[in-house]
Amino acid sequence: MLKKLENLESQIIAIIQNQPGVKARLIASKLGVDKTQVNSLLYGKLKSKVVQNKKYGWTLKSYDPEVNKYMNYFLENNLSF
């Protein structure tokens, strides 16, 4: 079961990476699992890797346009975090 859960986490990350802004319902549909199972991982173990936008879509934190906008500002202005 643990192996299957880790595989599900990897599959969720892969879907979000390939389709930023994807909603949990579509992730669940693509993987053939219940949306509650996907949400449990998104709000739990994957919380440090993903972020939800105002339209309830998910992106990887490294791909989030808002995060990147601020990161670029800091880098361009030689500021530290």
C-alpha positions in Angstrom: 0.0 0.0 0.0 2.8 2.4 0.8 4.4 1.8 -2.6 1.1 2.5 -4.3 0.6 5.7 -2.3 4.1 6.9 -3.2 3.3 6.1 -6.9 0.1 8.1 -6.6 2.0 11.1 -5.2 4.5 10.9 -8.1 1.7 10.7 -10.6 -0.1 13.7 -9.1 3.1 15.7 -9.3 3.7 14.7 -12.9 0.2 15.7 -13.9 0.5 19.1 -12.2 3.9 19.6 -13.8 2.5 18.9 -17.3 -0.7 20.8 -16.8 -0.2 23.7 -14.3 -3.5 25.0 -13.0 -5.2 21.6 -13.1 -8.0 21.0 -10.6 -8.1 18.1 -8.2 -11.2 16.7 -9.9 -9.4 16.3 -13.2 -6.3 14.8 -11.5 -8.5 12.2 -9.8 -10.3 11.5 -13.1 -7.0 10.9 -15.0 -5.7 8.6 -12.3 -9.0 6.7 -11.7 -9.1 7.5 -8.0 -11.5 9.5 -5.8 -11.1 13.2 -5.5 -10.9 13.0 -1.7 -7.8 10.8 -2.1 -6.1 13.4 -4.3 -7.1 16.3 -2.0 -5.8 14.4 1.0 -2.4 14.2 -0.6 -2.5 17.8 -2.0 -3.3 19.3 1.4 -1.1 16.8 3.2 2.1 15.2 2.1 2.4 17.3 -1.1 1.6 20.6 0.6 5.2 21.7 0.6 5.5 21.1 -3.2 2.2 22.5 -4.5 0.1 25.6 -4.3 -3.6 26.2 -5.1 -4.6 29.3 -7.0 -7.8 31.4 -6.6 -9.6 29.3 -9.2 -8.8 26.1 -7.2 -6.2 24.9 -9.8 -2.9 23.4 -8.6 0.7 24.2 -9.7 4.1 23.2 -8.4 5.5 25.9 -6.1 8.4 26.3 -8.5 6.0 27.0 -11.3 3.6 29.3 -9.5 3.6 32.7 -11.4 3.0 34.7 -8.2 5.9 33.0 -6.5 8.1 33.4 -9.6 7.2 37.1 -9.9 8.5 37.8 -6.4 11.5 35.5 -6.7 12.5 37.4 -9.9 12.0 40.8 -8.2 14.4 39.7 -5.4 16.9 38.3 -7.8 16.8 41.3 -10.2 17.3 43.8 -7.4 20.0 41.8 -5.6 17.8 41.4 -2.5 18.0 38.5 -0.1 15.0 36.4 1.2 
